[in-house]
Each structure stands twice: as structure tokens, then as C-alpha cells.
Amino acid sequence: MPEPIPPQILRAIKADKGLCGEEQLWLSAAAVLTIVASLLSYIAKSPMPLVFAFAFDAIAAAKLEIDDF
């Protein structure tokens, strides 16, 4: 069974090569959703679109996090 990559080495690889396509997609989706939610929140005079955007951004941040064991 293959061993997982140690977190320090994985961070060094990420710093050298940058984000992969899936990570860029998550970050782009989070940014676009936040902007749209801000506009909808202003137009509707309701904080609910921002609450949903915050929840999505929390999920996106969790997906991008490197697990430290």
C-alpha cells in the first residue's frame, strides 16, 4: 500500500507548482458565488444570500485544506 505524502513535502510541491485545476475551479466558484451573493443580498435587502455563500466558501476552504496528521 502506498504511503501518503508528508504534509511538509506536499506544501513544498504546492508552493513550487501552484494549484491544480480542481483547486482553481473551487476558488473561482467561491469568488463568483460570493460576488453574486453580495449583489443579491443588496438587491433583496436580505442577508440570506451571504449566509449561503459563506457556507459554500467554508466547504471550499475545507476541500482545499491539507490534512496534517
PDB file of N, CA, C, O and CB in Angstrom:
ATOM      1  N   MET A   1       0.847  -1.165   0.000  1.00  0.00           N
ATOM      2  CA  MET A   1       0.000   0.000   0.000  1.00  0.00           C
ATOM      3  C   MET A   1       0.902   1.241   0.000  1.00  0.00           C
ATOM      4  O   MET A   1       1.856   1.315   0.775  1.00  0.00           O
ATOM      5  CB  MET A   1      -0.968  -0.009   1.224  1.00  0.00           C
ATOM      6  N   PRO A   2       0.601   2.209  -0.864  1.00  0.00           N
ATOM      7  CA  PRO A   2       1.460   3.404  -0.924  1.00  0.00           C
ATOM      8  C   PRO A   2       1.305   4.274   0.321  1.00  0.00           C
ATOM      9  O   PRO A   2       0.231   4.358   0.918  1.00  0.00           O
ATOM     10  CB  PRO A   2       1.133   4.231  -2.174  1.00  0.00           C
ATOM     11  N   GLU A   3       2.393   4.906   0.686  1.00  0.00           N
ATOM     12  CA  GLU A   3       2.409   5.811   1.832  1.00  0.00           C
ATOM     13  C   GLU A   3       1.913   7.191   1.390  1.00  0.00           C
ATOM     14  O   GLU A   3       2.187   7.597   0.261  1.00  0.00           O
ATOM     15  CB  GLU A   3       3.841   5.906   2.447  1.00  0.00           C
ATOM     16  N   PRO A   4       1.192   7.922   2.248  1.00  0.00           N
ATOM     17  CA  PRO A   4       0.777   9.291   1.888  1.00  0.00           C
ATOM     18  C   PRO A   4       1.982  10.231   1.873  1.00  0.00           C
ATOM     19  O   PRO A   4       2.984   9.988   2.544  1.00  0.00           O
ATOM     20  CB  PRO A   4      -0.295   9.816   2.880  1.00  0.00           C
ATOM     21  N   ILE A   5       1.866  11.295   1.105  1.00  0.00           N
ATOM     22  CA  ILE A   5       2.936  12.296   1.032  1.00  0.00           C
ATOM     23  C   ILE A   5       2.922  13.100   2.328  1.00  0.00           C
ATOM     24  O   ILE A   5       1.865  13.580   2.736  1.00  0.00           O
ATOM     25  CB  ILE A   5       2.761  13.237  -0.220  1.00  0.00           C
ATOM     26  N   PRO A   6       4.068  13.258   2.983  1.00  0.00           N
ATOM     27  CA  PRO A   6       4.099  14.072   4.212  1.00  0.00           C
ATOM     28  C   PRO A   6       3.655  15.506   3.926  1.00  0.00           C
ATOM     29  O   PRO A   6       3.929  16.039   2.851  1.00  0.00           O
ATOM     30  CB  PRO A   6       5.520  14.072   4.828  1.00  0.00           C
ATOM     31  N   PRO A   7       2.965  16.133   4.892  1.00  0.00           N
ATOM     32  CA  PRO A   7       2.420  17.480   4.677  1.00  0.00           C
ATOM     33  C   PRO A   7       3.468  18.528   4.301  1.00  0.00           C
ATOM     34  O   PRO A   7       3.190  19.405   3.483  1.00  0.00           O
ATOM     35  CB  PRO A   7       1.707  17.930   5.913  1.00  0.00           C
ATOM     36  N   GLN A   8       4.672  18.452   4.885  1.00  0.00           N
ATOM     37  CA  GLN A   8       5.707  19.438   4.577  1.00  0.00           C
ATOM     38  C   GLN A   8       6.123  19.340   3.114  1.00  0.00           C
ATOM     39  O   GLN A   8       6.309  20.359   2.450  1.00  0.00           O
ATOM     40  CB  GLN A   8       6.930  19.243   5.491  1.00  0.00           C
ATOM     41  N   ILE A   9       6.265  18.137   2.618  1.00  0.00           N
ATOM     42  CA  ILE A   9       6.658  17.941   1.222  1.00  0.00           C
ATOM     43  C   ILE A   9       5.518  18.358   0.296  1.00  0.00           C
ATOM     44  O   ILE A   9       5.757  18.956  -0.753  1.00  0.00           O
ATOM     45  CB  ILE A   9       7.052  16.466   0.964  1.00  0.00           C
ATOM     46  N   LEU A  10       4.288  18.045   0.678  1.00  0.00           N
ATOM     47  CA  LEU A  10       3.138  18.436  -0.140  1.00  0.00           C
ATOM     48  C   LEU A  10       3.024  19.954  -0.236  1.00  0.00           C
ATOM     49  O   LEU A  10       2.711  20.487  -1.301  1.00  0.00           O
ATOM     50  CB  LEU A  10       1.844  17.846   0.438  1.00  0.00           C
ATOM     51  N   ARG A  11       3.277  20.655   0.876  1.00  0.00           N
ATOM     52  CA  ARG A  11       3.252  22.128   0.843  1.00  0.00           C
ATOM     53  C   ARG A  11       4.356  22.675  -0.068  1.00  0.00           C
ATOM     54  O   ARG A  11       4.149  23.652  -0.788  1.00  0.00           O
ATOM     55  CB  ARG A  11       3.413  22.704   2.273  1.00  0.00           C
ATOM     56  N   ALA A  12       5.527  22.034  -0.029  1.00  0.00           N
ATOM     57  CA  ALA A  12       6.630  22.480  -0.892  1.00  0.00           C
ATOM     58  C   ALA A  12       6.276  22.270  -2.367  1.00  0.00           C
ATOM     59  O   ALA A  12       6.587  23.119  -3.203  1.00  0.00           O
ATOM     60  CB  ALA A  12       7.936  21.719  -0.542  1.00  0.00           C
ATOM     61  N   ILE A  13       5.639  21.167  -2.686  1.00  0.00           N
ATOM     62  CA  ILE A  13       5.216  20.902  -4.065  1.00  0.00           C
ATOM     63  C   ILE A  13       4.177  21.929  -4.501  1.00  0.00           C
ATOM     64  O   ILE A  13       4.251  22.459  -5.609  1.00  0.00           O
ATOM     65  CB  ILE A  13       4.644  19.469  -4.199  1.00  0.00           C
ATOM     66  N   LYS A  14       3.205  22.211  -3.626  1.00  0.00           N
ATOM     67  CA  LYS A  14       2.162  23.204  -3.947  1.00  0.00           C
ATOM     68  C   LYS A  14       2.772  24.593  -4.151  1.00  0.00           C
ATOM     69  O   LYS A  14       2.358  25.326  -5.049  1.00  0.00           O
ATOM     70  CB  LYS A  14       1.098  23.256  -2.822  1.00  0.00           C
ATOM     71  N   ALA A  15       3.753  24.954  -3.322  1.00  0.00           N
ATOM     72  CA  ALA A  15       4.391  26.268  -3.451  1.00  0.00           C
ATOM     73  C   ALA A  15       5.171  26.368  -4.756  1.00  0.00           C
ATOM     74  O   ALA A  15       5.252  27.439  -5.358  1.00  0.00           O
ATOM     75  CB  ALA A  15       5.323  26.534  -2.259  1.00  0.00           C
ATOM     76  N   ASP A  16       5.741  25.254  -5.188  1.00  0.00           N
ATOM     77  CA  ASP A  16       6.548  25.248  -6.406  1.00  0.00           C
ATOM     78  C   ASP A  16       5.695  25.209  -7.668  1.00  0.00           C
ATOM     79  O   ASP A  16       5.947  25.957  -8.612  1.00  0.00           O
ATOM     80  CB  ASP A  16       7.492  24.065  -6.395  1.00  0.00           C
ATOM     81  N   LYS A  17       4.691  24.345  -7.688  1.00  0.00           N
ATOM     82  CA  LYS A  17       3.922  24.119  -8.912  1.00  0.00           C
ATOM     83  C   LYS A  17       2.596  24.879  -8.969  1.00  0.00           C
ATOM     84  O   LYS A  17       2.031  25.029 -10.052  1.00  0.00           O
ATOM     85  CB  LYS A  17       3.652  22.661  -9.061  1.00  0.00           C
ATOM     86  N   GLY A  18       2.088  25.357  -7.842  1.00  0.00           N
ATOM     87  CA  GLY A  18       0.819  26.087  -7.834  1.00  0.00           C
ATOM     88  C   GLY A  18      -0.372  25.161  -7.649  1.00  0.00           C
ATOM     89  O   GLY A  18      -0.219  23.986  -7.314  1.00  0.00           O
ATOM     90  N   LEU A  19      -1.541  25.700  -7.870  1.00  0.00           N
ATOM     91  CA  LEU A  19      -2.784  24.960  -7.657  1.00  0.00           C
ATOM     92  C   LEU A  19      -3.134  24.124  -8.881  1.00  0.00           C
ATOM     93  O   LEU A  19      -2.820  24.494 -10.012  1.00  0.00           O
ATOM     94  CB  LEU A  19      -3.932  25.923  -7.329  1.00  0.00           C
ATOM     95  N   CYS A  20      -3.790  22.989  -8.639  1.00  0.00           N
ATOM     96  CA  CYS A  20      -4.244  22.145  -9.750  1.00  0.00           C
ATOM     97  C   CYS A  20      -5.567  22.709 -10.291  1.00  0.00           C
ATOM     98  O   CYS A  20      -6.112  23.666  -9.740  1.00  0.00           O
ATOM     99  CB  CYS A  20      -4.417  20.647  -9.289  1.00  0.00           C
ATOM    100  N   GLY A  21      -6.064  22.120 -11.348  1.00  0.00           N
ATOM    101  CA  GLY A  21      -7.287  22.596 -11.989  1.00  0.00           C
ATOM    102  C   GLY A  21      -8.501  22.544 -11.084  1.00  0.00           C
ATOM    103  O   GLY A  21      -9.312  23.471 -11.073  1.00  0.00           O
ATOM    104  N   GLU A  22      -8.632  21.464 -10.322  1.00  0.00           N
ATOM    105  CA  GLU A  22      -9.782  21.338  -9.424  1.00  0.00           C
ATOM    106  C   GLU A  22      -9.747  22.403  -8.330  1.00  0.00           C
ATOM    107  O   GLU A  22     -10.787  22.962  -7.979  1.00  0.00           O
ATOM    108  CB  GLU A  22      -9.816  19.939  -8.794  1.00  0.00           C
ATOM    109  N   GLU A  23      -8.562  22.689  -7.788  1.00  0.00           N
ATOM    110  CA  GLU A  23      -8.445  23.723  -6.758  1.00  0.00           C
ATOM    111  C   GLU A  23      -8.754  25.101  -7.325  1.00  0.00           C
ATOM    112  O   GLU A  23      -9.404  25.911  -6.663  1.00  0.00           O
ATOM    113  CB  GLU A  23      -7.042  23.713  -6.147  1.00  0.00           C
ATOM    114  N   GLN A  24      -8.300  25.374  -8.533  1.00  0.00           N
ATOM    115  CA  GLN A  24      -8.605  26.649  -9.178  1.00  0.00           C
ATOM    116  C   GLN A  24     -10.100  26.779  -9.426  1.00  0.00           C
ATOM    117  O   GLN A  24     -10.659  27.866  -9.287  1.00  0.00           O
ATOM    118  CB  GLN A  24      -7.834  26.786 -10.499  1.00  0.00           C
ATOM    119  N   LEU A  25     -10.755  25.675  -9.794  1.00  0.00           N
ATOM    120  CA  LEU A  25     -12.203  25.684 -10.015  1.00  0.00           C
ATOM    121  C   LEU A  25     -12.947  26.003  -8.719  1.00  0.00           C
ATOM    122  O   LEU A  25     -13.868  26.820  -8.723  1.00  0.00           O
ATOM    123  CB  LEU A  25     -12.671  24.328 -10.576  1.00  0.00           C
ATOM    124  N   TRP A  26     -12.559  25.369  -7.612  1.00  0.00           N
ATOM    125  CA  TRP A  26     -13.203  25.639  -6.327  1.00  0.00           C
ATOM    126  C   TRP A  26     -13.039  27.097  -5.920  1.00  0.00           C
ATOM    127  O   TRP A  26     -13.991  27.726  -5.460  1.00  0.00           O
ATOM    128  CB  TRP A  26     -12.631  24.728  -5.243  1.00  0.00           C
ATOM    129  N   LEU A  27     -11.825  27.638  -6.089  1.00  0.00           N
ATOM    130  CA  LEU A  27     -11.585  29.033  -5.717  1.00  0.00           C
ATOM    131  C   LEU A  27     -12.356  30.001  -6.612  1.00  0.00           C
ATOM    132  O   LEU A  27     -12.884  31.005  -6.133  1.00  0.00           O
ATOM    133  CB  LEU A  27     -10.094  29.344  -5.784  1.00  0.00           C
ATOM    134  N   SER A  28     -12.422  29.706  -7.894  1.00  0.00           N
ATOM    135  CA  SER A  28     -13.170  30.561  -8.819  1.00  0.00           C
ATOM    136  C   SER A  28     -14.660  30.528  -8.503  1.00  0.00           C
ATOM    137  O   SER A  28     -15.324  31.564  -8.490  1.00  0.00           O
ATOM    138  CB  SER A  28     -12.929  30.124 -10.272  1.00  0.00           C
ATOM    139  N   ALA A  29     -15.176  29.336  -8.251  1.00  0.00           N
ATOM    140  CA  ALA A  29     -16.599  29.210  -7.928  1.00  0.00           C
ATOM    141  C   ALA A  29     -16.924  29.958  -6.633  1.00  0.00           C
ATOM    142  O   ALA A  29     -17.959  30.618  -6.541  1.00  0.00           O
ATOM    143  CB  ALA A  29     -16.996  27.723  -7.800  1.00  0.00           C
ATOM    144  N   ALA A  30     -16.056  29.859  -5.650  1.00  0.00           N
ATOM    145  CA  ALA A  30     -16.283  30.562  -4.381  1.00  0.00           C
ATOM    146  C   ALA A  30     -16.274  32.076  -4.581  1.00  0.00           C
ATOM    147  O   ALA A  30     -17.106  32.783  -4.013  1.00  0.00           O
ATOM    148  CB  ALA A  30     -15.215  30.163  -3.349  1.00  0.00           C
ATOM    149  N   ALA A  31     -15.346  32.567  -5.376  1.00  0.00           N
ATOM    150  CA  ALA A  31     -15.260  34.011  -5.617  1.00  0.00           C
ATOM    151  C   ALA A  31     -16.487  34.514  -6.372  1.00  0.00           C
ATOM    152  O   ALA A  31     -17.071  35.532  -6.001  1.00  0.00           O
ATOM    153  CB  ALA A  31     -13.984  34.348  -6.404  1.00  0.00           C
ATOM    154  N   VAL A  32     -16.881  33.805  -7.429  1.00  0.00           N
ATOM    155  CA  VAL A  32     -18.044  34.222  -8.224  1.00  0.00           C
ATOM    156  C   VAL A  32     -19.314  34.165  -7.383  1.00  0.00           C
ATOM    157  O   VAL A  32     -20.130  35.086  -7.419  1.00  0.00           O
ATOM    158  CB  VAL A  32     -18.197  33.330  -9.478  1.00  0.00           C
ATOM    159  N   LEU A  33     -19.477  33.090  -6.629  1.00  0.00           N
ATOM    160  CA  LEU A  33     -20.674  32.954  -5.795  1.00  0.00           C
ATOM    161  C   LEU A  33     -20.744  34.056  -4.738  1.00  0.00           C
ATOM    162  O   LEU A  33     -21.827  34.564  -4.446  1.00  0.00           O
ATOM    163  CB  LEU A  33     -20.696  31.577  -5.118  1.00  0.00           C
ATOM    164  N   THR A  34     -19.614  34.425  -4.170  1.00  0.00           N
ATOM    165  CA  THR A  34     -19.597  35.487  -3.165  1.00  0.00           C
ATOM    166  C   THR A  34     -19.994  36.831  -3.766  1.00  0.00           C
ATOM    167  O   THR A  34     -20.742  37.592  -3.153  1.00  0.00           O
ATOM    168  CB  THR A  34     -18.214  35.590  -2.527  1.00  0.00           C
ATOM    169  N   ILE A  35     -19.500  37.120  -4.952  1.00  0.00           N
ATOM    170  CA  ILE A  35     -19.857  38.378  -5.613  1.00  0.00           C
ATOM    171  C   ILE A  35     -21.341  38.409  -5.955  1.00  0.00           C
ATOM    172  O   ILE A  35     -22.017  39.409  -5.714  1.00  0.00           O
ATOM    173  CB  ILE A  35     -19.019  38.576  -6.886  1.00  0.00           C
ATOM    174  N   VAL A  36     -21.849  37.310  -6.518  1.00  0.00           N
ATOM    175  CA  VAL A  36     -23.272  37.236  -6.868  1.00  0.00           C
ATOM    176  C   VAL A  36     -24.133  37.333  -5.605  1.00  0.00           C
ATOM    177  O   VAL A  36     -25.151  38.025  -5.598  1.00  0.00           O
ATOM    178  CB  VAL A  36     -23.581  35.919  -7.632  1.00  0.00           C
ATOM    179  N   ALA A  37     -23.726  36.646  -4.550  1.00  0.00           N
ATOM    180  CA  ALA A  37     -24.490  36.695  -3.300  1.00  0.00           C
ATOM    181  C   ALA A  37     -24.483  38.101  -2.705  1.00  0.00           C
ATOM    182  O   ALA A  37     -25.481  38.531  -2.128  1.00  0.00           O
ATOM    183  CB  ALA A  37     -23.922  35.693  -2.286  1.00  0.00           C
ATOM    184  N   SER A  38     -23.381  38.812  -2.837  1.00  0.00           N
ATOM    185  CA  SER A  38     -23.326  40.188  -2.338  1.00  0.00           C
ATOM    186  C   SER A  38     -24.320  41.073  -3.082  1.00  0.00           C
ATOM    187  O   SER A  38     -25.041  41.864  -2.473  1.00  0.00           O
ATOM    188  CB  SER A  38     -21.903  40.758  -2.477  1.00  0.00           C
ATOM    189  N   LEU A  39     -24.349  40.931  -4.392  1.00  0.00           N
ATOM    190  CA  LEU A  39     -25.305  41.709  -5.187  1.00  0.00           C
ATOM    191  C   LEU A  39     -26.750  41.341  -4.850  1.00  0.00           C
ATOM    192  O   LEU A  39     -27.594  42.218  -4.670  1.00  0.00           O
ATOM    193  CB  LEU A  39     -25.049  41.495  -6.681  1.00  0.00           C
ATOM    194  N   LEU A  40     -27.027  40.049  -4.768  1.00  0.00           N
ATOM    195  CA  LEU A  40     -28.387  39.609  -4.434  1.00  0.00           C
ATOM    196  C   LEU A  40     -28.793  40.069  -3.039  1.00  0.00           C
ATOM    197  O   LEU A  40     -29.946  40.437  -2.812  1.00  0.00           O
ATOM    198  CB  LEU A  40     -28.491  38.084  -4.529  1.00  0.00           C
ATOM    199  N   SER A  41     -27.853  40.047  -2.115  1.00  0.00           N
ATOM    200  CA  SER A  41     -28.137  40.481  -0.759  1.00  0.00           C
ATOM    201  C   SER A  41     -28.475  41.966  -0.729  1.00  0.00           C
ATOM    202  O   SER A  41     -29.370  42.388   0.003  1.00  0.00           O
ATOM    203  CB  SER A  41     -26.950  40.186   0.154  1.00  0.00           C
ATOM    204  N   TYR A  42     -27.763  42.754  -1.519  1.00  0.00           N
ATOM    205  CA  TYR A  42     -28.044  44.188  -1.584  1.00  0.00           C
ATOM    206  C   TYR A  42     -29.401  44.452  -2.243  1.00  0.00           C
ATOM    207  O   TYR A  42     -30.181  45.273  -1.759  1.00  0.00           O
ATOM    208  CB  TYR A  42     -26.929  44.917  -2.355  1.00  0.00           C
ATOM    209  N   ILE A  43     -29.676  43.757  -3.341  1.00  0.00           N
ATOM    210  CA  ILE A  43     -30.935  43.962  -4.069  1.00  0.00           C
ATOM    211  C   ILE A  43     -32.129  43.513  -3.233  1.00  0.00           C
ATOM    212  O   ILE A  43     -33.139  44.214  -3.159  1.00  0.00           O
ATOM    213  CB  ILE A  43     -30.915  43.202  -5.407  1.00  0.00           C
ATOM    214  N   ALA A  44     -32.013  42.341  -2.601  1.00  0.00           N
ATOM    215  CA  ALA A  44     -33.135  41.780  -1.840  1.00  0.00           C
ATOM    216  C   ALA A  44     -33.219  42.333  -0.421  1.00  0.00           C
ATOM    217  O   ALA A  44     -34.198  42.097   0.288  1.00  0.00           O
ATOM    218  CB  ALA A  44     -33.017  40.271  -1.786  1.00  0.00           C
ATOM    219  N   LYS A  45     -32.178  43.078  -0.006  1.00  0.00           N
ATOM    220  CA  LYS A  45     -32.128  43.607   1.359  1.00  0.00           C
ATOM    221  C   LYS A  45     -32.300  42.490   2.391  1.00  0.00           C
ATOM    222  O   LYS A  45     -33.021  42.618   3.381  1.00  0.00           O
ATOM    223  CB  LYS A  45     -33.213  44.680   1.556  1.00  0.00           C
ATOM    224  N   SER A  46     -31.599  41.386   2.105  1.00  0.00           N
ATOM    225  CA  SER A  46     -31.662  40.208   2.959  1.00  0.00           C
ATOM    226  C   SER A  46     -30.255  39.622   3.103  1.00  0.00           C
ATOM    227  O   SER A  46     -29.506  39.588   2.127  1.00  0.00           O
ATOM    228  CB  SER A  46     -32.650  39.151   2.379  1.00  0.00           C
ATOM    229  N   PRO A  47     -29.885  39.166   4.287  1.00  0.00           N
ATOM    230  CA  PRO A  47     -28.558  38.585   4.460  1.00  0.00           C
ATOM    231  C   PRO A  47     -28.455  37.120   4.038  1.00  0.00           C
ATOM    232  O   PRO A  47     -27.360  36.557   4.052  1.00  0.00           O
ATOM    233  CB  PRO A  47     -28.149  38.710   5.885  1.00  0.00           C
ATOM    234  N   MET A  48     -29.560  36.498   3.666  1.00  0.00           N
ATOM    235  CA  MET A  48     -29.548  35.066   3.380  1.00  0.00           C
ATOM    236  C   MET A  48     -28.624  34.666   2.223  1.00  0.00           C
ATOM    237  O   MET A  48     -27.951  33.642   2.344  1.00  0.00           O
ATOM    238  CB  MET A  48     -30.940  34.614   3.075  1.00  0.00           C
ATOM    239  N   PRO A  49     -28.550  35.409   1.110  1.00  0.00           N
ATOM    240  CA  PRO A  49     -27.589  35.002   0.075  1.00  0.00           C
ATOM    241  C   PRO A  49     -26.147  34.995   0.587  1.00  0.00           C
ATOM    242  O   PRO A  49     -25.357  34.139   0.190  1.00  0.00           O
ATOM    243  CB  PRO A  49     -27.698  35.932  -1.128  1.00  0.00           C
ATOM    244  N   LEU A  50     -25.802  35.929   1.455  1.00  0.00           N
ATOM    245  CA  LEU A  50     -24.459  35.940   2.020  1.00  0.00           C
ATOM    246  C   LEU A  50     -24.237  34.758   2.961  1.00  0.00           C
ATOM    247  O   LEU A  50     -23.128  34.229   3.039  1.00  0.00           O
ATOM    248  CB  LEU A  50     -24.211  37.247   2.759  1.00  0.00           C
ATOM    249  N   VAL A  51     -25.271  34.346   3.666  1.00  0.00           N
ATOM    250  CA  VAL A  51     -25.161  33.176   4.546  1.00  0.00           C
ATOM    251  C   VAL A  51     -24.887  31.929   3.712  1.00  0.00           C
ATOM    252  O   VAL A  51     -24.033  31.119   4.072  1.00  0.00           O
ATOM    253  CB  VAL A  51     -26.454  32.992   5.389  1.00  0.00           C
ATOM    254  N   PHE A  52     -25.603  31.769   2.603  1.00  0.00           N
ATOM    255  CA  PHE A  52     -25.379  30.613   1.740  1.00  0.00           C
ATOM    256  C   PHE A  52     -23.999  30.668   1.093  1.00  0.00           C
ATOM    257  O   PHE A  52     -23.350  29.633   0.938  1.00  0.00           O
ATOM    258  CB  PHE A  52     -26.461  30.535   0.664  1.00  0.00           C
ATOM    259  N   ALA A  53     -23.547  31.850   0.715  1.00  0.00           N
ATOM    260  CA  ALA A  53     -22.213  31.993   0.138  1.00  0.00           C
ATOM    261  C   ALA A  53     -21.145  31.661   1.181  1.00  0.00           C
ATOM    262  O   ALA A  53     -20.144  31.019   0.862  1.00  0.00           O
ATOM    263  CB  ALA A  53     -22.008  33.424  -0.407  1.00  0.00           C
ATOM    264  N   PHE A  54     -21.353  32.090   2.413  1.00  0.00           N
ATOM    265  CA  PHE A  54     -20.407  31.772   3.476  1.00  0.00           C
ATOM    266  C   PHE A  54     -20.317  30.266   3.694  1.00  0.00           C
ATOM    267  O   PHE A  54     -19.226  29.725   3.876  1.00  0.00           O
ATOM    268  CB  PHE A  54     -20.810  32.471   4.775  1.00  0.00           C
ATOM    269  N   ALA A  55     -21.462  29.589   3.677  1.00  0.00           N
ATOM    270  CA  ALA A  55     -21.465  28.133   3.854  1.00  0.00           C
ATOM    271  C   ALA A  55     -20.718  27.451   2.708  1.00  0.00           C
ATOM    272  O   ALA A  55     -19.938  26.527   2.943  1.00  0.00           O
ATOM    273  CB  ALA A  55     -22.913  27.600   3.940  1.00  0.00           C
ATOM    274  N   PHE A  56     -20.945  27.891   1.486  1.00  0.00           N
ATOM    275  CA  PHE A  56     -20.237  27.311   0.340  1.00  0.00           C
ATOM    276  C   PHE A  56     -18.746  27.590   0.434  1.00  0.00           C
ATOM    277  O   PHE A  56     -17.933  26.712   0.143  1.00  0.00           O
ATOM    278  CB  PHE A  56     -20.795  27.865  -0.981  1.00  0.00           C
ATOM    279  N   ASP A  57     -18.378  28.796   0.835  1.00  0.00           N
ATOM    280  CA  ASP A  57     -16.958  29.144   0.967  1.00  0.00           C
ATOM    281  C   ASP A  57     -16.281  28.309   2.052  1.00  0.00           C
ATOM    282  O   ASP A  57     -15.114  27.942   1.911  1.00  0.00           O
ATOM    283  CB  ASP A  57     -16.802  30.638   1.284  1.00  0.00           C
ATOM    284  N   ALA A  58     -16.995  28.008   3.122  1.00  0.00           N
ATOM    285  CA  ALA A  58     -16.437  27.154   4.175  1.00  0.00           C
ATOM    286  C   ALA A  58     -16.170  25.745   3.651  1.00  0.00           C
ATOM    287  O   ALA A  58     -15.154  25.133   3.978  1.00  0.00           O
ATOM    288  CB  ALA A  58     -17.391  27.096   5.383  1.00  0.00           C
ATOM    289  N   ILE A  59     -17.087  25.242   2.839  1.00  0.00           N
ATOM    290  CA  ILE A  59     -16.895  23.920   2.241  1.00  0.00           C
ATOM    291  C   ILE A  59     -15.712  23.943   1.279  1.00  0.00           C
ATOM    292  O   ILE A  59     -14.901  23.017   1.273  1.00  0.00           O
ATOM    293  CB  ILE A  59     -18.175  23.462   1.506  1.00  0.00           C
ATOM    294  N   ALA A  60     -15.608  24.991   0.467  1.00  0.00           N
ATOM    295  CA  ALA A  60     -14.497  25.109  -0.479  1.00  0.00           C
ATOM    296  C   ALA A  60     -13.167  25.191   0.268  1.00  0.00           C
ATOM    297  O   ALA A  60     -12.191  24.566  -0.148  1.00  0.00           O
ATOM    298  CB  ALA A  60     -14.682  26.348  -1.382  1.00  0.00           C
ATOM    299  N   ALA A  61     -13.113  25.939   1.348  1.00  0.00           N
ATOM    300  CA  ALA A  61     -11.885  26.051   2.129  1.00  0.00           C
ATOM    301  C   ALA A  61     -11.507  24.714   2.746  1.00  0.00           C
ATOM    302  O   ALA A  61     -10.327  24.368   2.812  1.00  0.00           O
ATOM    303  CB  ALA A  61     -12.040  27.108   3.220  1.00  0.00           C
ATOM    304  N   ALA A  62     -12.498  23.964   3.198  1.00  0.00           N
ATOM    305  CA  ALA A  62     -12.227  22.646   3.776  1.00  0.00           C
ATOM    306  C   ALA A  62     -11.700  21.677   2.721  1.00  0.00           C
ATOM    307  O   ALA A  62     -10.840  20.846   3.012  1.00  0.00           O
ATOM    308  CB  ALA A  62     -13.494  22.078   4.422  1.00  0.00           C
ATOM    309  N   LYS A  63     -12.216  21.784   1.496  1.00  0.00           N
ATOM    310  CA  LYS A  63     -11.739  20.900   0.429  1.00  0.00           C
ATOM    311  C   LYS A  63     -10.296  21.214   0.034  1.00  0.00           C
ATOM    312  O   LYS A  63      -9.577  20.328  -0.429  1.00  0.00           O
ATOM    313  CB  LYS A  63     -12.647  21.015  -0.795  1.00  0.00           C
ATOM    314  N   LEU A  64      -9.865  22.462   0.212  1.00  0.00           N
ATOM    315  CA  LEU A  64      -8.518  22.870  -0.162  1.00  0.00           C
ATOM    316  C   LEU A  64      -7.484  22.640   0.935  1.00  0.00           C
ATOM    317  O   LEU A  64      -6.282  22.749   0.690  1.00  0.00           O
ATOM    318  CB  LEU A  64      -8.523  24.312  -0.540  1.00  0.00           C
ATOM    319  N   GLU A  65      -7.948  22.322   2.142  1.00  0.00           N
ATOM    320  CA  GLU A  65      -7.045  22.201   3.260  1.00  0.00           C
ATOM    321  C   GLU A  65      -6.222  20.910   3.171  1.00  0.00           C
ATOM    322  O   GLU A  65      -6.728  19.857   2.783  1.00  0.00           O
ATOM    323  CB  GLU A  65      -7.825  22.248   4.565  1.00  0.00           C
ATOM    324  N   ILE A  66      -4.950  21.020   3.539  1.00  0.00           N
ATOM    325  CA  ILE A  66      -4.062  19.866   3.566  1.00  0.00           C
ATOM    326  C   ILE A  66      -4.179  19.231   4.953  1.00  0.00           C
ATOM    327  O   ILE A  66      -4.079  19.922   5.967  1.00  0.00           O
ATOM    328  CB  ILE A  66      -2.572  20.273   3.237  1.00  0.00           C
ATOM    329  N   ASP A  67      -4.389  17.926   4.991  1.00  0.00           N
ATOM    330  CA  ASP A  67      -4.539  17.221   6.260  1.00  0.00           C
ATOM    331  C   ASP A  67      -3.182  17.060   6.929  1.00  0.00           C
ATOM    332  O   ASP A  67      -2.237  16.551   6.325  1.00  0.00           O
ATOM    333  CB  ASP A  67      -5.203  15.844   6.048  1.00  0.00           C
ATOM    334  N   ASP A  68      -3.093  17.498   8.178  1.00  0.00           N
ATOM    335  CA  ASP A  68      -1.893  17.284   8.988  1.00  0.00           C
ATOM    336  C   ASP A  68      -2.183  16.180   9.986  1.00  0.00           C
ATOM    337  O   ASP A  68      -3.095  16.294  10.805  1.00  0.00           O
ATOM    338  CB  ASP A  68      -1.452  18.594   9.715  1.00  0.00           C
ATOM    339  N   PHE A  69      -1.422  15.137   9.918  1.00  0.00           N
ATOM    340  CA  PHE A  69      -1.618  14.031  10.853  1.00  0.00           C
ATOM    341  C   PHE A  69      -0.526  14.030  11.867  1.00  0.00           C
ATOM    342  O   PHE A  69      -0.505  13.174  12.751  1.00  0.00           O
ATOM    343  CB  PHE A  69      -1.666  12.693  10.131  1.00  0.00           C
TER     344      PHE A  69
END
